[in-house]
Every structure is written in structure tokens, then in C-alpha cells.
């Protein structure tokens, strides 16, 4: 009776097949898939050698430690981060491309917590969207969606300046947003403040 493959053996076979599929690509494409900066001379050295995809996975594991377990399974950095890139584009615009070596975007790579070990892990997508919308440096407040929300809030203020459903901090935050640059709808924050006192 033939021995049934163990989970470990099946995993190793799957891992090998994924790396083999990646090996069919050029070294430059493989390095790009693992989001690794490599010189042309290094890529040229790997041109006719085997094992480059596995090497890239090992190097990427050091560069992106929270992705290491999945990289070891044969998934590429690009594939793992693609949902985050697409979410950033949806929230901030189609031309946004997160730079994962920027400390701002690196937060997405370690902003989560593994419930089993307590170790840092990749930020859940829902948390990533909240991060995009709440972190001023992403520029979300200048998007059409954010400006629409501000215009809606300003419209509510104009209709009834006394109908605040939030805290004074909420009011202060909105007033700060309104007063930055050209206020949406031509609202003068000083006039709003005076209207409240009447």
C-alpha cells in the first residue's frame, strides 16, 4: 500500500511548483514581483541560473518580515500587497501607488496583530482603509469623496448652525477643515461662529 502524502510533503510540492512557475519569468520580472531593488549587473548574473525566485522570496522575507510566512509558501510580495494597492487607488485615486519603503505606507505592513502570537502582522484591509482616511499624509481629505463629505457637513451647518450632533472637538475639527484654503461653499468660519452665538 502506497504511503499517503503528508501535509508537509504536499506543502513542499506546492511550494516547489509555484517557484518553478515563477522561474519561467526573467530575473528582472521576478525581482519586480517580489518588490526587490536589484542592480542590472546582479540580474544579469542570475540570467542562466536556477533558484532565483526562491532566493528573492528569502530576501523579501527579510525586507517584509510580516509577509515571510506567505512568501515561504511561494506567493510573491506583489500578489500579497495588490489588494492594499487597489484599496489605496480606490480611496485616493487611480494614479496613487503606495511606496512600501516609505514609513507612512510601511504601517500597513506591520499595523495588525496576530491573535495567536501577538506578533505584528499585516494590517487588516478594513483597518487599512480607516488608516488611509484618517492619516493626513495620505491626502485623503483632498479627494472628491472627502470634499463631498465636507460640503455636506457645511450644508448642514448653514441650514442649522446650532444642530451639532458631535462634541466640541468634532466641531473644532470641522471648522479647521473648512478654514483650510478656500472653504467649500464660500462659508466663512468666523461668520459661522458668530451665528452660533446669536
C-alpha positions in Angstrom: 0.0 0.0 0.0 1.4 3.3 -1.1 2.2 5.9 1.6 -0.2 8.8 1.6 1.5 12.2 1.2 1.7 14.2 4.4 0.6 17.8 4.6 4.3 18.8 4.8 5.1 16.9 1.7 2.1 18.3 -0.2 3.1 21.8 1.0 6.7 21.3 -0.2 5.5 20.1 -3.6 3.1 23.1 -3.9 5.9 25.5 -2.9 8.3 24.0 -5.5 5.7 24.2 -8.3 5.0 27.8 -7.5 8.7 28.7 -7.5 9.1 26.7 -10.7 6.3 28.7 -12.4 8.0 32.0 -11.2 11.4 30.8 -12.6 10.0 30.8 -16.1 10.0 34.6 -16.0 13.0 36.8 -16.5 15.1 37.7 -13.4 14.0 41.4 -13.8 10.3 40.4 -13.7 10.8 38.0 -10.7 12.6 40.8 -8.7 9.8 43.1 -9.6 7.2 40.5 -8.4 9.0 40.3 -5.1 9.4 44.1 -5.0 13.1 43.9 -4.6 15.5 46.7 -5.7 18.3 45.0 -7.7 21.1 46.3 -10.0 21.2 45.3 -13.6 24.5 43.5 -13.1 23.0 41.3 -10.3 20.1 40.5 -12.5 22.4 39.6 -15.3 24.3 37.2 -13.0 21.1 35.3 -12.3 20.1 35.2 -16.0 21.0 31.5 -16.6 20.9 30.2 -13.0 18.1 28.4 -11.2 16.7 29.2 -7.8 16.3 32.9 -8.3 12.6 33.0 -7.3 13.4 31.1 -4.1 16.3 33.5 -3.4 14.0 36.5 -4.0 11.5 35.0 -1.6 14.2 34.7 1.1 15.4 38.3 0.6 11.9 39.6 0.5 11.2 37.8 3.8 13.9 40.0 5.4 12.6 43.2 3.8 8.9 42.4 4.5 9.1 40.3 7.7 5.3 40.2 8.3 4.9 38.7 4.8 7.6 36.0 5.4 5.2 33.0 6.1 3.3 33.6 2.9 6.4 34.3 0.9 7.7 31.0 2.0 4.6 29.4 0.5 5.6 30.7 -2.9 3.4 33.8 -3.0 5.0 37.0 -4.3 5.2 40.3 -2.5 3.3 42.0 -5.3 0.5 39.5 -5.1 0.2 39.8 -1.3 0.2 43.6 -1.4 -2.0 44.1 -4.5 -5.3 44.3 -2.5 -3.8 47.1 -0.5 -2.6 48.9 -3.6 -6.1 48.6 -5.2 -7.8 49.9 -2.0 -5.4 52.9 -1.9 -6.2 53.6 -5.5 -9.9 53.3 -4.9 -9.8 55.7 -1.9 -7.1 58.2 -3.2 -7.3 58.0 -7.0 -6.2 55.7 -9.8 -2.7 57.2 -10.0 -1.7 56.5 -6.4 1.0 53.9 -5.9 2.0 53.3 -2.3 5.8 53.3 -1.8 6.3 50.4 0.6 9.7 51.7 1.7 8.1 54.9 2.9 7.5 54.8 6.7 3.9 56.1 6.0 3.0 53.1 4.0 5.1 50.6 6.0 2.4 51.0 8.7 0.2 48.8 6.6 2.9 46.0 6.7 3.0 45.8 10.5 -0.2 47.6 11.7 -2.0 44.3 12.6 -1.6 41.8 15.4 -1.6 38.1 15.1 -4.3 36.9 17.5 -2.4 33.7 18.2 1.1 35.0 18.8 0.6 38.7 19.5 3.3 39.5 16.9 2.9 42.3 14.4 1.3 41.3 11.1 -0.1 42.9 8.0 -2.9 45.4 8.8 -6.3 44.0 8.0 -7.8 45.6 4.9 -10.7 47.3 6.8 -8.1 48.9 9.2 -6.0 49.9 6.2 -9.0 51.8 4.7 -9.6 53.6 8.1 -5.8 54.4 8.2 -6.0 55.9 4.6 -8.9 58.1 5.6 -7.6 59.2 9.0 -3.9 59.8 8.2 -3.4 63.4 6.9 -0.3 62.5 4.9 -2.2 60.2 2.5 -4.0 63.2 1.2 -7.5 61.7 1.5 -9.0 65.0 2.6 -8.4 66.4 -0.8 -10.3 63.6 -2.7 -13.7 64.2 -4.2 -15.2 61.8 -1.6 -13.8 63.7 1.3 -14.6 67.1 -0.1 -18.2 65.9 -0.7 -18.5 64.9 3.0 -17.2 68.3 4.0 -19.6 70.1 1.7 -22.4 68.0 3.1 -21.4 69.0 6.7 -21.1 72.6 5.7 -24.6 72.5 4.2 -26.0 71.1 7.4 -24.2 73.9 9.3 -25.6 76.5 7.0 -29.1 75.1 7.5 -28.8 75.0 11.2 -25.6 76.2 12.9 -26.9 75.1 16.3 -27.6 71.5 15.3 -24.3 69.9 16.3 -24.6 66.2 16.9 -20.9 65.8 17.9 -18.6 67.0 20.6 -16.8 70.4 20.7 -13.8 68.6 19.4 -15.8 67.4 16.4 -16.9 71.0 15.7 -13.3 72.2 16.0 -12.1 69.6 13.6 -14.7 70.5 11.0 -14.0 74.2 11.4 -10.3 73.6 10.9 -11.1 71.7 7.7 -13.4 74.4 6.5 -11.0 77.2 7.1 -8.1 75.5 5.3 -7.6 77.0 1.9 -10.8 78.0 0.1 -13.8 77.0 2.3 -16.3 74.8 0.4 -19.4 76.7 -0.5 -17.8 80.0 0.4 -18.5 79.6 4.1 -16.7 81.9 6.4 -15.9 80.1 9.7 -15.9 83.4 11.6 -19.4 84.0 10.4 -20.5 80.6 11.4 -19.0 81.1 14.9 -20.9 84.4 15.2 -24.1 82.8 14.0 -23.8 80.2 16.8 -23.6 82.9 19.5 -26.8 84.6 18.4 
